[in-house]
Amino acid sequence: MKLVLVKYRTKMVLRVGILLFLMSFLVVSCKKDDDGIQTVKTLSLNKNQLQMELGNSESLAITSDIGDQTVSWTSTDPLVANIDESGTVAAVGFGTAIITATAGEMSTTCDVEITLPELALNQTEVSLALKDTVALAFTSEIGNTEVIWESSDPLVAEVADNGTVTAINFGTAEISAAAGDKTTTCDVEVILLELHFDQIELSLVEGSNKNLTIATDIGNAPVVWNSSDHAIATVNNGVVIAHTVGEVTISATVEGISAECVVTVREPFVFDPGIIIDPGIIVDPIPFDPGTIVDPIPIDPGIIVDPIPLSPGL
């Protein structure tokens, strides 16, 4: 009988102990401050990690019971991940940030990583004439991510910090744009579209020379000069030298593009003193209008004019 009573008392003690423990837990979990506001003891989010592409958004939410407590949201880097009062995260820049949710004295965090989508430029290939420019720009969203522009050959094509490419010299270059961990490129070819001389016809006399100028901007590109008939005229670095009577074509070639000028070489004019003018030829005098008034040239009275000596034989 005593054994049964001891067992019964032991069971009662255990039950009372378990009951007291559960009641203490409920009191701690739902303890209220002196002003009657429920104190938050645990705080959790629906997501503890986020990986987002630039330009996208995600919603964070508190999953634990916080009663009527207000949640405040903060970001360690609002230029990467910005968050509003409702818990919506906006991916505005490339990189990482930590979102913190605070309610009462409790807080919890979510790690956010913003990645860039595949980069794309408005042009992947472009041909330019010398000194021409083209503006390269992203067609994909990069937000405020820093962009590094580079040219594989700045002597052919330069690129500015805003993506403007300038053709410097003939040839090819690759323009690259790097943003975050992504890179994209555009192939640039600087070509000569046309070539012109300052004149397409030239007349020279035997033994004379004249400089033939290329009117097109060719930078420092080499020029190949040629004459269709070296016996009539030759050309040296643009200087045409006339040798004998005839017609010849002078050409200049730059980057495979040519310009031509037709040169005519003629005999020099020689006055023949043996030519007799026919005295019977009547030359009409220049008509003079008697109504025309000619203003006299004023003479300074202070100027002394030496008399012209007359020959006694006149």
QUIBELUR-V767367 format. One record per residue. N is the residue number from 1. RES is the residue in one letter. SS is DSSP state (@ for helix, = for strand, . for the rest). PSI is psi as a letter, one per 40 degrees, with the letter a starting at -180 (NA if undefined). D_CENTER is the distance of its C-alpha to the mean C-alpha in Angstrom with 1 decimal. Layout:
# QUIBELUR-V767367
n=N res=RES ss=SS psi=PSI d_center=D_CENTER
n=N res=RES ss=SS psi=PSI d_center=D_CENTER
This chain:
# QUIBELUR-V767367
n=1 res=M ss=. psi=d d_center=100.3
n=2 res=K ss=@ psi=d d_center=98.8
n=3 res=L ss=@ psi=d d_center=96.2
n=4 res=V ss=@ psi=d d_center=95.1
n=5 res=L ss=@ psi=d d_center=94.8
n=6 res=V ss=@ psi=d d_center=92.6
n=7 res=K ss=@ psi=d d_center=90.3
n=8 res=Y ss=@ psi=d d_center=90.0
n=9 res=R ss=@ psi=d d_center=89.3
n=10 res=T ss=@ psi=d d_center=86.6
n=11 res=K ss=@ psi=d d_center=84.8
n=12 res=M ss=@ psi=d d_center=85.0
n=13 res=V ss=@ psi=d d_center=83.5
n=14 res=L ss=@ psi=d d_center=80.6
n=15 res=R ss=@ psi=d d_center=80.0
n=16 res=V ss=@ psi=d d_center=80.1
n=17 res=G ss=@ psi=d d_center=77.7
n=18 res=I ss=@ psi=d d_center=75.2
n=19 res=L ss=@ psi=d d_center=75.5
n=20 res=L ss=@ psi=d d_center=75.0
n=21 res=F ss=@ psi=d d_center=71.9
n=22 res=L ss=@ psi=d d_center=70.3
n=23 res=M ss=@ psi=d d_center=71.2
n=24 res=S ss=@ psi=d d_center=69.7
n=25 res=F ss=@ psi=d d_center=66.4
n=26 res=L ss=@ psi=d d_center=66.3
n=27 res=V ss=@ psi=d d_center=67.0
n=28 res=V ss=@ psi=d d_center=64.2
n=29 res=S ss=@ psi=d d_center=61.6
n=30 res=C ss=. psi=f d_center=62.5
n=31 res=K ss=. psi=h d_center=63.5
n=32 res=K ss== psi=i d_center=62.9
n=33 res=D ss=. psi=i d_center=62.4
n=34 res=D ss=. psi=d d_center=65.0
n=35 res=D ss=. psi=e d_center=63.2
n=36 res=G ss=. psi=e d_center=63.4
n=37 res=I ss=. psi=h d_center=59.7
n=38 res=Q ss== psi=h d_center=59.3
n=39 res=T ss=. psi=h d_center=57.7
n=40 res=V ss=. psi=h d_center=54.9
n=41 res=K ss=. psi=d d_center=55.9
n=42 res=T ss=. psi=i d_center=53.4
n=43 res=L ss=. psi=h d_center=49.8
n=44 res=S ss=. psi=i d_center=47.6
n=45 res=L ss== psi=i d_center=44.5
n=46 res=N ss=. psi=e d_center=44.0
n=47 res=K ss=. psi=h d_center=41.1
n=48 res=N ss=. psi=e d_center=40.8
n=49 res=Q ss== psi=i d_center=37.5
n=50 res=L ss== psi=h d_center=34.4
n=51 res=Q ss== psi=h d_center=31.5
n=52 res=M ss== psi=i d_center=28.9
n=53 res=E ss== psi=i d_center=25.5
n=54 res=L ss=. psi=h d_center=22.9
n=55 res=G ss=. psi=e d_center=23.6
n=56 res=N ss=. psi=i d_center=27.3
n=57 res=S ss== psi=i d_center=30.4
n=58 res=E ss== psi=i d_center=33.9
n=59 res=S ss== psi=h d_center=37.2
n=60 res=L ss=. psi=i d_center=39.5
n=61 res=A ss=. psi=i d_center=43.1
n=62 res=I ss== psi=h d_center=46.2
n=63 res=T ss=. psi=e d_center=48.8
n=64 res=S ss=. psi=i d_center=51.7
n=65 res=D ss=. psi=h d_center=54.1
n=66 res=I ss=. psi=e d_center=53.1
n=67 res=G ss=. psi=b d_center=55.4
n=68 res=D ss=. psi=f d_center=54.3
n=69 res=Q ss=. psi=i d_center=52.0
n=70 res=T ss=. psi=h d_center=48.6
n=71 res=V ss== psi=h d_center=45.6
n=72 res=S ss== psi=i d_center=42.8
n=73 res=W ss== psi=h d_center=39.4
n=74 res=T ss== psi=i d_center=37.0
n=75 res=S ss== psi=h d_center=33.8
n=76 res=T ss=. psi=d d_center=33.2
n=77 res=D ss=. psi=g d_center=29.4
n=78 res=P ss=. psi=e d_center=28.6
n=79 res=L ss=. psi=e d_center=24.9
n=80 res=V ss=. psi=d d_center=25.4
n=81 res=A ss== psi=h d_center=28.4
n=82 res=N ss== psi=i d_center=29.8
n=83 res=I ss== psi=h d_center=33.3
n=84 res=D ss=. psi=a d_center=35.3
n=85 res=E ss=. psi=d d_center=39.0
n=86 res=S ss=. psi=e d_center=39.8
n=87 res=G ss=. psi=e d_center=38.4
n=88 res=T ss== psi=h d_center=35.3
n=89 res=V ss== psi=h d_center=32.5
n=90 res=A ss== psi=h d_center=28.9
n=91 res=A ss== psi=h d_center=26.2
n=92 res=V ss=. psi=e d_center=23.4
n=93 res=G ss=. psi=i d_center=21.9
n=94 res=F ss=. psi=h d_center=22.0
n=95 res=G ss== psi=a d_center=25.2
n=96 res=T ss== psi=i d_center=28.9
n=97 res=A ss== psi=i d_center=31.1
n=98 res=I ss== psi=h d_center=34.9
n=99 res=I ss== psi=h d_center=36.3
n=100 res=T ss== psi=h d_center=39.7
n=101 res=A ss== psi=h d_center=42.3
n=102 res=T ss== psi=h d_center=45.2
n=103 res=A ss== psi=h d_center=48.5
n=104 res=G ss=. psi=b d_center=51.3
n=105 res=E ss=. psi=e d_center=51.6
n=106 res=M ss== psi=i d_center=50.0
n=107 res=S ss== psi=i d_center=46.4
n=108 res=T ss== psi=i d_center=44.6
n=109 res=T ss== psi=i d_center=41.0
n=110 res=C ss== psi=h d_center=38.5
n=111 res=D ss== psi=h d_center=35.8
n=112 res=V ss== psi=h d_center=32.5
n=113 res=E ss== psi=h d_center=29.6
n=114 res=I ss== psi=h d_center=26.3
n=115 res=T ss== psi=i d_center=24.5
n=116 res=L ss=. psi=i d_center=21.2
n=117 res=P ss=. psi=i d_center=21.4
n=118 res=E ss=. psi=h d_center=19.9
n=119 res=L ss=. psi=i d_center=16.1
n=120 res=A ss=. psi=h d_center=14.6
n=121 res=L ss== psi=i d_center=11.3
n=122 res=N ss=. psi=e d_center=11.3
n=123 res=Q ss=. psi=h d_center=11.4
n=124 res=T ss=. psi=e d_center=13.3
n=125 res=E ss== psi=h d_center=13.8
n=126 res=V ss== psi=i d_center=12.5
n=127 res=S ss== psi=h d_center=14.3
n=128 res=L ss== psi=i d_center=13.1
n=129 res=A ss=. psi=i d_center=15.5
n=130 res=L ss=. psi=h d_center=15.5
n=131 res=K ss=. psi=e d_center=13.3
n=132 res=D ss=. psi=i d_center=11.4
n=133 res=T ss== psi=i d_center=7.7
n=134 res=V ss== psi=i d_center=6.2
n=135 res=A ss== psi=h d_center=4.1
n=136 res=L ss=. psi=i d_center=5.1
n=137 res=A ss=. psi=i d_center=7.5
n=138 res=F ss== psi=h d_center=10.9
n=139 res=T ss=. psi=e d_center=14.0
n=140 res=S ss=. psi=i d_center=16.3
n=141 res=E ss=. psi=h d_center=17.4
n=142 res=I ss=. psi=e d_center=16.3
n=143 res=G ss=. psi=b d_center=17.8
n=144 res=N ss=. psi=f d_center=17.2
n=145 res=T ss=. psi=h d_center=16.8
n=146 res=E ss=. psi=h d_center=14.8
n=147 res=V ss== psi=h d_center=11.8
n=148 res=I ss== psi=h d_center=11.7
n=149 res=W ss== psi=h d_center=8.9
n=150 res=E ss== psi=i d_center=10.7
n=151 res=S ss== psi=h d_center=11.2
n=152 res=S ss=. psi=d d_center=14.8
n=153 res=D ss=. psi=g d_center=15.1
n=154 res=P ss=. psi=e d_center=13.2
n=155 res=L ss=. psi=e d_center=15.8
n=156 res=V ss=. psi=d d_center=14.5
n=157 res=A ss== psi=h d_center=10.7
n=158 res=E ss== psi=i d_center=8.8
n=159 res=V ss== psi=h d_center=5.7
n=160 res=A ss=. psi=i d_center=5.4
n=161 res=D ss=. psi=e d_center=7.0
n=162 res=N ss=. psi=e d_center=5.0
n=163 res=G ss=. psi=e d_center=2.7
n=164 res=T ss== psi=h d_center=1.3
n=165 res=V ss== psi=h d_center=4.5
n=166 res=T ss== psi=h d_center=7.7
n=167 res=A ss== psi=h d_center=11.1
n=168 res=I ss=. psi=d d_center=13.6
n=169 res=N ss=. psi=i d_center=16.6
n=170 res=F ss=. psi=i d_center=18.3
n=171 res=G ss== psi=a d_center=18.2
n=172 res=T ss== psi=i d_center=16.4
n=173 res=A ss== psi=i d_center=14.1
n=174 res=E ss== psi=h d_center=13.1
n=175 res=I ss== psi=h d_center=9.9
n=176 res=S ss== psi=i d_center=11.3
n=177 res=A ss== psi=h d_center=10.6
n=178 res=A ss== psi=h d_center=13.8
n=179 res=A ss== psi=h d_center=15.2
n=180 res=G ss=. psi=b d_center=18.9
n=181 res=D ss=. psi=e d_center=20.8
n=182 res=K ss== psi=i d_center=18.5
n=183 res=T ss== psi=i d_center=16.0
n=184 res=T ss== psi=i d_center=14.2
n=185 res=T ss== psi=i d_center=12.8
n=186 res=C ss== psi=h d_center=11.4
n=187 res=D ss== psi=h d_center=13.4
n=188 res=V ss== psi=h d_center=12.1
n=189 res=E ss== psi=h d_center=15.0
n=190 res=V ss== psi=h d_center=15.1
n=191 res=I ss=. psi=i d_center=18.4
n=192 res=L ss=. psi=h d_center=20.8
n=193 res=L ss=. psi=d d_center=21.5
n=194 res=E ss=. psi=i d_center=24.5
n=195 res=L ss=. psi=h d_center=26.7
n=196 res=H ss=. psi=i d_center=29.0
n=197 res=F ss== psi=i d_center=31.7
n=198 res=D ss=. psi=e d_center=32.6
n=199 res=Q ss=. psi=i d_center=35.8
n=200 res=I ss=. psi=e d_center=37.2
n=201 res=E ss== psi=i d_center=40.8
n=202 res=L ss== psi=h d_center=42.5
n=203 res=S ss== psi=h d_center=46.2
n=204 res=L ss== psi=i d_center=47.8
n=205 res=V ss== psi=i d_center=51.4
n=206 res=E ss=. psi=h d_center=52.8
n=207 res=G ss=. psi=e d_center=51.9
n=208 res=S ss=. psi=i d_center=49.0
n=209 res=N ss== psi=i d_center=45.3
n=210 res=K ss== psi=i d_center=42.0
n=211 res=N ss== psi=h d_center=38.3
n=212 res=L ss=. psi=h d_center=36.2
n=213 res=T ss=. psi=h d_center=32.6
n=214 res=I ss== psi=h d_center=29.5
n=215 res=A ss=. psi=e d_center=27.7
n=216 res=T ss=. psi=i d_center=24.4
n=217 res=D ss=. psi=h d_center=21.7
n=218 res=I ss=. psi=e d_center=22.1
n=219 res=G ss=. psi=b d_center=21.0
n=220 res=N ss=. psi=f d_center=23.4
n=221 res=A ss=. psi=i d_center=24.1
n=222 res=P ss=. psi=i d_center=27.9
n=223 res=V ss=. psi=h d_center=30.0
n=224 res=V ss== psi=h d_center=33.2
n=225 res=W ss== psi=i d_center=35.8
n=226 res=N ss== psi=i d_center=38.9
n=227 res=S ss== psi=h d_center=42.0
n=228 res=S ss=. psi=e d_center=44.0
n=229 res=D ss=. psi=h d_center=47.3
n=230 res=H ss=. psi=e d_center=47.5
n=231 res=A ss=. psi=d d_center=51.1
n=232 res=I ss=. psi=d d_center=50.0
n=233 res=A ss== psi=i d_center=46.8
n=234 res=T ss== psi=i d_center=44.5
n=235 res=V ss== psi=h d_center=41.0
n=236 res=N ss== psi=h d_center=39.8
n=237 res=N ss=. psi=f d_center=36.1
n=238 res=G ss=. psi=e d_center=36.1
n=239 res=V ss== psi=h d_center=39.5
n=240 res=V ss== psi=h d_center=41.9
n=241 res=I ss== psi=h d_center=45.6
n=242 res=A ss== psi=h d_center=48.3
n=243 res=H ss=. psi=d d_center=51.3
n=244 res=T ss=. psi=i d_center=53.6
n=245 res=V ss=. psi=h d_center=53.9
n=246 res=G ss== psi=a d_center=51.9
n=247 res=E ss== psi=h d_center=48.5
n=248 res=V ss== psi=i d_center=45.6
n=249 res=T ss== psi=h d_center=42.0
n=250 res=I ss== psi=h d_center=39.5
n=251 res=S ss== psi=i d_center=36.2
n=252 res=A ss== psi=h d_center=32.9
n=253 res=T ss== psi=h d_center=30.8
n=254 res=V ss== psi=h d_center=27.2
n=255 res=E ss=. psi=f d_center=25.4
n=256 res=G ss=. psi=e d_center=28.1
n=257 res=I ss== psi=h d_center=27.7
n=258 res=S ss== psi=i d_center=30.8
n=259 res=A ss== psi=i d_center=32.0
n=260 res=E ss== psi=i d_center=35.7
n=261 res=C ss== psi=h d_center=38.1
n=262 res=V ss== psi=h d_center=41.8
n=263 res=V ss== psi=h d_center=44.0
n=264 res=T ss== psi=h d_center=47.6
n=265 res=V ss== psi=h d_center=50.0
n=266 res=R ss== psi=i d_center=53.2
n=267 res=E ss=. psi=i d_center=56.3
n=268 res=P ss=. psi=i d_center=56.5
n=269 res=F ss=. psi=h d_center=58.9
n=270 res=V ss=. psi=h d_center=62.3
n=271 res=F ss=. psi=h d_center=64.9
n=272 res=D ss=. psi=h d_center=68.3
n=273 res=P ss=. psi=e d_center=71.1
n=274 res=G ss=. psi=e d_center=73.6
n=275 res=I ss=. psi=h d_center=72.2
n=276 res=I ss=. psi=h d_center=75.0
n=277 res=I ss=. psi=h d_center=74.1
n=278 res=D ss=. psi=h d_center=76.6
n=279 res=P ss=. psi=e d_center=78.4
n=280 res=G ss=. psi=e d_center=79.1
n=281 res=I ss=. psi=h d_center=75.4
n=282 res=I ss=. psi=h d_center=75.2
n=283 res=V ss=. psi=h d_center=72.0
n=284 res=D ss=. psi=h d_center=71.5
n=285 res=P ss=. psi=i d_center=71.2
n=286 res=I ss=. psi=h d_center=68.3
n=287 res=P ss=. psi=i d_center=69.6
n=288 res=F ss=. psi=h d_center=69.9
n=289 res=D ss=. psi=h d_center=69.9
n=290 res=P ss=. psi=e d_center=72.8
n=291 res=G ss=. psi=e d_center=71.2
n=292 res=T ss=. psi=h d_center=68.3
n=293 res=I ss=. psi=h d_center=68.6
n=294 res=V ss=. psi=h d_center=67.3
n=295 res=D ss=. psi=h d_center=66.6
n=296 res=P ss=. psi=i d_center=68.6
n=297 res=I ss=. psi=h d_center=66.7
n=298 res=P ss=. psi=h d_center=67.8
n=299 res=I ss=. psi=h d_center=69.7
n=300 res=D ss=. psi=h d_center=69.7
n=301 res=P ss=. psi=e d_center=73.5
n=302 res=G ss=. psi=e d_center=72.8
n=303 res=I ss=. psi=h d_center=71.7
n=304 res=I ss=. psi=h d_center=74.7
n=305 res=V ss=. psi=h d_center=74.4
n=306 res=D ss=. psi=h d_center=76.4
n=307 res=P ss=. psi=i d_center=78.7
n=308 res=I ss=. psi=h d_center=78.1
n=309 res=P ss=. psi=h d_center=81.1
n=310 res=L ss=. psi=i d_center=82.9
n=311 res=S ss=. psi=h d_center=84.6
n=312 res=P ss=. psi=e d_center=88.3
n=313 res=G ss=. psi=e d_center=88.2
n=314 res=L ss=. psi=NA d_center=86.2
